[in-house]
């Protein structure tokens, strides 16, 4: 995983959770209103209302805490703190607050908060962390608001607090048959001290009215209407639009460019070289900025740019050289043996080798997967205004605003307190917008253009060729079976990328990868080669690649043992121990339940009746605190053309599915995304990305999407996220199904129909 990003985030979130209510109560001030132009977050009036006489302005809402404000008419505005990238968090997090606040959902309006860690705590969209990190704190915010409203009513009526209850958006005194609306109490409640979190009474889940119900995503009507709510749509007064040409070889420097020629073109207001650095491949890079009145004009002018680049060592790197080096390393001893804390990796390697040498049967196979891009439908963009007073204002579609502020601060020498970031809805992220290169580019260009507001907008080619890619990798497996066909040893020599002792971002593997701890002997070795190309987390980082390799090889071992692949997995899982109570970790029992459920739902045991050329495959994985098991049914034509007909998904993400609408969307999207990854690859020649657009880096199309059956096992565990854990098992489930259909084992991606032909 991208531990360099997520571990730092986890520490900051843990710190913020401890003082969550204190921050909420002390923040004060009014709500931070979003843009009222292209980026407004509240629905505009419809045509009929607009034609009527303007209504008198409504009384302003009163802040109960940093997240909740209630107007006299009962309208309750709830702030969504985390970036919205399409995962539904802008709706889901306010649902948690609204439930414990006991407000009528029809009274709720949602606003997107600006980047403000002092006010809201750590803000991030990534790692499927929004649910587990806010399940308790956000409900506490709502419960605290409810307690304050009840206390205000008790004070007003002169009755004991214990005699009061609430109904949606009102406080009730049953003894006197009195009710009072939240709107009437808001001003009094706002003056009260927030209660201690330890004293709060949370709702019995049996009484939930919002959590667990299908709720329409807040922005969905605006998206359907085509309203301009994304970063690409931002308009601010006096804004210019910029195109930015960076080197095709990462971190190459500009030697010269025809700047004056470009400046003279119609509609171009400026053109200049931007000087960057080379240490951070996702920071500010050298390039040429073209500033003009509109994007069409600047992009056309860009086609006339003539730049000479000073190349670097990365120009010697290519996909062919990576593959050659990986093959060489595979035949050598790993550079290091890896194991979880407390395990002697070298000793485990010695024991595993001895076990393999004495095994009754051994199985060997090599697996490989390519670099992949993020390819969100909205290319990278950002609007920035570096002002003459030294402050900078951003309108940024970012998944991780805090590190974006830090990047701008250290690159441009601006105090973090002088940087304002308005969080704008992202048109997809998948991990791409955890990096903030587009932010620092926009700020640098705005400053160099004369402190004017500038929107930097990338092309599709920019987006695919300047990405922090999901890194490729190679796994070289060997497994040993005893005389009873039990798996007794397994070894993997993982060849990946890194510099020194540190792997490239998202290029590592979990040292405790299954089946470690489930069989007598396992040993995982790792070798690294240098890389001058940026990498980073892609949806279900690391898991999306490693799962394909491990779950495919486990299928091979099962068949070599003469066992049903699903039964074989259950057999292995039953040899494991449960994690310590209350600690998020892989649970064999939860995973077994998912496998047994998917077996039943898919009709796995009847698969022998499938026609020739059609097969079913199974895979499971634990990722981002979610346990998932998939079965895929795939039809392969004799010419190798293939289609996934149906995928059954069973997941365990804890005790509550907060918004079933989003939960199913996330699981279905993961299936589609995973199948799409079987089609894709990024390759390099001379340090340059070969692929440029969707014609040579295809996305899955609607007619390729399979039927899907989604089911969630509800268990007595705190809820976890859903954006990522449903993706990893898709790939091996499909490729294992291809083997079942054709006898052709898929050991490298992307899928090549010529290699899937059968007679």
DAHU-V805871 format. One record per backbone hydrogen bond with DSSP energy under -1.0 kcal/mol. CO is the residue of the C=O (numbers start at 0). NH is the residue of the N-H. If there is no record, write none. Layout:
co=(CO/CO)
nh=(NH/NH)
This chain:
co=(0/1/1/2/4/5/6/7/8/9/10/11/12/13/16/18/19/20/21/22/23/30/36/45/46/61/66/67/67/68/69/70/74/75/76/77/79/83/87/87/88/90/91/92/93/94/95/96/97/97/101/103/104/106/108/110/115/116/125/128/129/130/133/135/136/137/138/139/140/141/142/143/144/145/146/147/148/149/150/151/152/153/153/159/160/164/166/168/169/170/171/172/177/179/181/184/185/188/195/196/203/204/209/216/218/219/220/221/222/226/229/230/235/239/240/241/242/244/248/252/255/256/257/258/259/261/264/266/269/271/273/279/283/286/287/288/289/290/290/291/293/294/295/296/297/300/301/307/307/309/311/312/313/316/317/318/319/320/321/322/323/324/325/328/335/339/342/343/344/345/346/347/348/349/350/351/352/353/360/362/364/366/367/368/370/371/379/381/382/383/384/386/390/391/392/393/394/395/395/398/399/400/401/402/403/404/405/406/407/408/408/414/415/417/419/420/421/424/425/426/428/429/430/431/432/435/436/437/438/439/440/441/442/443/444/445/445/446/452/453/454/455/458/459/460/461/466/468/469/472/473/474/475/476/477/478/479/479/480/480/481/485/487/488/489/490/491/492/493/494/495/496/498/501/503/509/512/514/520/522/523/524/525/526/528/533/539/540/541/541/542/544/545/546/547/548/549/550/551/552/553/554/555/556/557/558/563/564/565/566/567/568/569/571/572/579/586/587/588/589/590/591/592/593/594/595/596/597/598/602/603/605/606/610/612/614/616/618/620/622/625/626/627/628/629/630/631/632/632/633/634/636/637/640/642/644/645/646/647/648/649/650/651/652/653/657/658/659/660/661/662/663/664/665/666/667/668/669/670/671/672/675/677/682/683/684/687/692/692/700/701/706/708/710/714/716/723/726/728/729/730/731/732/733/734/735/736/737/738/746/751/752)
nh=(2/4/5/6/8/9/10/11/12/13/14/15/16/17/19/22/23/24/25/26/65/32/39/49/50/69/78/63/64/76/61/73/70/108/68/110/112/425/90/91/92/94/95/96/97/98/99/100/101/102/168/106/107/75/77/79/119/120/128/132/133/134/137/139/140/141/142/143/144/145/146/147/148/149/150/151/152/153/154/155/156/157/158/162/163/171/169/181/166/179/164/177/172/170/185/188/189/191/198/199/206/207/212/219/222/223/224/226/225/228/232/233/238/454/291/456/289/287/251/309/307/258/261/262/263/264/267/292/290/288/286/282/276/273/244/271/242/268/269/240/297/298/299/300/301/303/304/254/255/252/314/315/316/686/321/322/323/324/325/326/327/328/329/331/525/342/344/347/348/349/350/351/352/353/354/355/356/357/480/478/476/474/748/472/681/469/457/455/394/453/392/389/386/419/384/421/382/397/423/124/403/404/405/406/407/408/409/410/411/412/413/417/418/391/393/114/395/230/427/377/431/538/433/434/398/439/440/441/442/443/444/445/446/447/448/450/451/449/239/383/241/381/462/463/464/465/468/535/371/368/494/366/492/364/490/362/487/488/359/360/484/481/520/479/522/477/524/475/526/473/528/503/501/498/506/512/515/517/489/491/337/493/335/495/497/468/543/542/544/545/546/548/549/550/551/552/553/554/555/556/557/558/559/560/562/561/567/568/569/570/571/572/573/574/575/582/590/591/592/593/594/595/596/597/598/599/600/601/603/605/606/608/609/613/635/633/631/629/627/625/622/651/620/649/618/647/616/644/645/614/642/639/757/636/634/706/632/708/630/710/628/712/626/719/714/211/662/663/664/665/666/667/668/669/670/671/672/673/674/675/676/678/750/689/318/687/684/695/696/703/704/646/648/650/716/654/726/729/732/733/734/735/736/737/738/739/740/741/742/367/754/755)
